[in-house]
Each structure stands twice: as structure tokens, then as C-alpha cells.
Amino acid sequence: MTKIIGLTGGIGSGKTMIANYMQSKGVPVYIADDEAKKIMKSAEVKELICSEFGDAVLKDDNIDNSMLAKLVFNNPDKLQKLNGIVHPLVASHFEEWLKKHSDFPFIIKEAAILFESGSFKKCDAIITVIAPLETRIDRILKRDKTDRESILKRIENQWTDKEKMSKSHFIIRNITKKETINQVDEILKKLNNQ
């Protein structure tokens, strides 16, 4: 039976870099956020989102993710409604994807809100990526067109590193790329030997 290894961490912790590295090592990686974005492009889901949040979230007939983020990250009820639309569809897509990778001893399911969504309960082990707050903020400022205040609001909507670490089997401290890769290699070695 293929084991599901959850990979999570707060925004800007470096999950994507780690997921890409694992993929380069031949490990199948499911990136939940990427799949959610694809799902949100379907006509059916766009309609559901627009009926919930209004046409203001549309831009060029697509969901304007930055507008939607502004609406939901300041409002837990709206965030819950959005998650109620998207999460069940991502969960069902993941189950189909998992069937196609059932010949692997384990796969990685990368999700920013693995704990918050409750999907960690279906994982056989969890890897949490952590990094100092200022490092995370710096990374996000360089990557996204956003501001410090918006980043801090998004961080407030996620579990703290301490909460995540208490439920994790492996912790990656992502400060320098070389040290991080060494930690990932160690974890992969352990997972391959289980």
C-alpha cells in the first residue's frame, strides 16, 4: 500500500523548493495548491465561487486569486465557504491521482493547509518545513506582489509552527539550501527504508 507523506509549512517556508527537489529524486509529488488553482478554472467552480463572493472576483473570465485572497483572508467565515467549495474537489482529485501512483512505496502530498483542512489525518507521516518569520516574509515579498501586512494576515490564518511541529514526524529547518537538501535526503532515506 502506497504511504501518503504530507509535506506542509507556513507560507514562505520553502515547501515548493523542497517538493520540487523530491520530485527531481523520482518521488511522485501532489501539489494541492496547484491542483486547486486548476479546479478553480472550471466553469462549474467559477460559478459556485461567483455566486458566493460576487462577480467582483472575476477578471478576464477567470477567478482573480489576489482579489479572492483579500476577501477571504480577512474573514474566517468566507475562507471557510471557499474551502467548502474547493477542498472536496481537490480531495477527490487527489484520490484519483493516488490510484495512478499506487506502485510507489510512498508519495508526497504538499499542502499549505494540511492541518487546517484536516487532510493530515489521512497521512501516514508528516513533514513540516519551518523557517524564521523574517526569512519567510522576505521570500514572499520577493515572490509575490504583496505587502508585509497582507503576509502577516495570511500567516495568522495558518497554524503556528509550534502547532504543526507537535503533530509532525519530520521537521525541516529551511535556512540555507545546502542544509535543507541534506535534511531532505535524510528523510527520503528513512522513508525508503520503512
C-alpha positions in Angstrom: 0.0 0.0 0.0 1.4 3.4 -1.0 2.1 5.6 2.0 0.9 9.2 2.0 3.5 11.6 3.3 2.2 15.1 4.0 4.5 18.0 3.3 3.5 21.3 4.9 4.7 24.5 6.3 3.7 28.1 6.6 3.6 30.5 3.7 7.2 31.3 2.6 8.7 28.4 4.5 10.1 26.8 1.3 7.7 23.9 0.7 7.7 24.3 -3.1 11.5 24.2 -3.4 11.5 21.0 -1.3 8.7 19.4 -3.2 10.5 20.2 -6.5 13.7 18.6 -5.1 11.8 15.5 -4.0 10.2 15.3 -7.5 13.7 15.5 -9.1 14.6 12.4 -7.0 11.8 10.4 -8.6 9.2 10.8 -5.8 5.7 11.5 -7.0 4.5 14.8 -5.5 1.0 16.1 -5.5 0.9 19.9 -5.1 -2.6 20.6 -3.6 -2.5 24.4 -4.2 -1.6 24.0 -7.9 -4.5 21.5 -8.4 -6.9 23.8 -6.5 -6.0 26.6 -8.9 -6.7 24.3 -11.9 -10.0 23.2 -10.4 -11.0 26.9 -9.8 -10.7 27.4 -13.6 -13.6 25.0 -14.3 -16.9 26.7 -15.3 -18.8 24.9 -12.6 -16.4 26.0 -9.8 -16.2 29.6 -11.1 -20.0 29.7 -11.0 -20.1 28.5 -7.4 -17.4 31.0 -6.3 -19.1 33.9 -8.1 -22.5 33.0 -6.5 -20.8 33.0 -3.1 -18.5 36.0 -3.5 -19.9 38.0 -6.4 -18.6 38.8 -9.9 -16.0 41.2 -8.4 -13.7 38.2 -8.0 -13.7 37.7 -11.8 -11.0 39.2 -14.0 -11.0 38.3 -17.8 -13.5 35.5 -17.1 -11.1 33.9 -14.6 -11.1 34.0 -10.8 -8.8 36.8 -9.7 -6.9 35.0 -7.0 -5.5 38.1 -5.4 -9.0 39.7 -5.1 -10.4 36.5 -3.7 -7.5 36.2 -1.2 -8.2 39.8 0.0 -11.8 38.8 0.6 -11.2 35.6 2.4 -8.0 36.1 4.4 -9.6 38.8 6.5 -12.8 36.9 7.0 -12.7 33.3 8.5 -16.4 32.7 7.5 -15.7 33.5 3.9 -12.4 31.4 4.0 -14.4 28.5 5.3 -17.0 28.9 2.5 -14.3 29.0 -0.2 -12.6 25.9 1.4 -16.0 24.2 1.4 -16.3 24.6 -2.4 -12.7 23.8 -3.3 -11.4 21.2 -0.8 -13.8 18.4 -1.5 -12.9 18.7 -5.2 -9.2 18.7 -4.5 -9.6 15.7 -2.2 -11.4 13.7 -4.9 -8.8 14.7 -7.5 -6.1 13.5 -5.1 -7.7 10.1 -4.7 -7.7 9.6 -8.5 -4.1 10.8 -8.7 -3.1 8.4 -5.9 -4.6 5.4 -7.7 -2.3 6.2 -10.7 0.8 6.2 -8.4 -0.1 3.1 -6.4 3.1 1.2 -7.5 5.3 3.7 -5.5 6.1 2.9 -1.8 5.2 6.5 -0.9 4.1 9.7 -2.4 4.3 13.3 -1.1 1.2 15.4 -0.7 2.3 19.0 -0.5 -0.4 21.3 1.1 0.0 24.7 2.8 -3.1 24.0 4.9 -2.6 20.2 5.5 -3.5 20.6 9.2 -6.1 23.4 8.8 -8.1 21.4 6.2 -8.0 18.2 8.3 -6.3 16.2 5.5 -3.3 15.4 7.7 -5.5 12.7 9.3 -5.1 10.7 6.1 -1.3 10.9 6.0 1.0 8.1 7.2 3.6 10.6 8.2 4.0 14.4 8.1 7.0 16.6 7.2 6.8 20.2 8.4 9.0 22.9 6.9 9.9 25.8 9.1 11.9 29.0 8.6 12.4 32.2 10.7 9.5 34.6 10.3 11.6 37.4 8.7 13.1 35.0 6.2 9.6 33.9 5.2 8.4 37.5 4.9 11.4 38.3 2.7 10.8 35.3 0.5 7.1 36.2 0.0 7.9 39.9 -0.7 10.3 38.8 -3.4 8.0 36.2 -4.9 4.5 37.9 -4.7 3.2 41.4 -5.4 2.1 42.0 -1.9 2.9 43.8 1.3 4.0 42.9 4.8 0.6 43.5 6.4 -1.1 41.1 3.9 1.6 38.4 4.5 1.1 38.7 8.3 -2.7 38.3 7.9 -2.1 35.1 5.9 0.3 33.8 8.4 -2.3 34.4 11.2 -4.8 32.2 9.3 -2.4 29.3 9.4 -1.4 27.1 12.3 1.7 28.2 14.1 5.0 26.3 13.5 4.8 25.0 17.1 1.3 23.5 16.5 2.4 21.9 13.2 5.7 20.6 14.7 3.8 18.9 17.6 1.9 16.7 15.0 4.8 16.1 12.6 7.1 13.1 12.2 9.9 15.1 10.5 10.9 18.8 10.7 12.9 20.5 8.1 14.6 23.8 9.1 14.9 25.6 5.8 17.5 28.3 6.3 20.3 27.5 3.7 19.6 25.5 0.6 22.5 23.1 1.2 21.5 22.3 4.8 17.9 21.9 3.7 18.7 19.4 0.9 20.8 17.4 3.4 17.8 17.2 5.7 15.5 16.1 2.8 18.0 13.4 1.7 18.0 12.0 5.2 14.2 11.9 5.4 13.9 10.3 1.9 16.5 7.7 3.1 14.3 6.9 6.2 11.1 6.8 4.1 12.7 4.4 1.6 13.8 2.1 4.4 10.4 1.8 6.1 
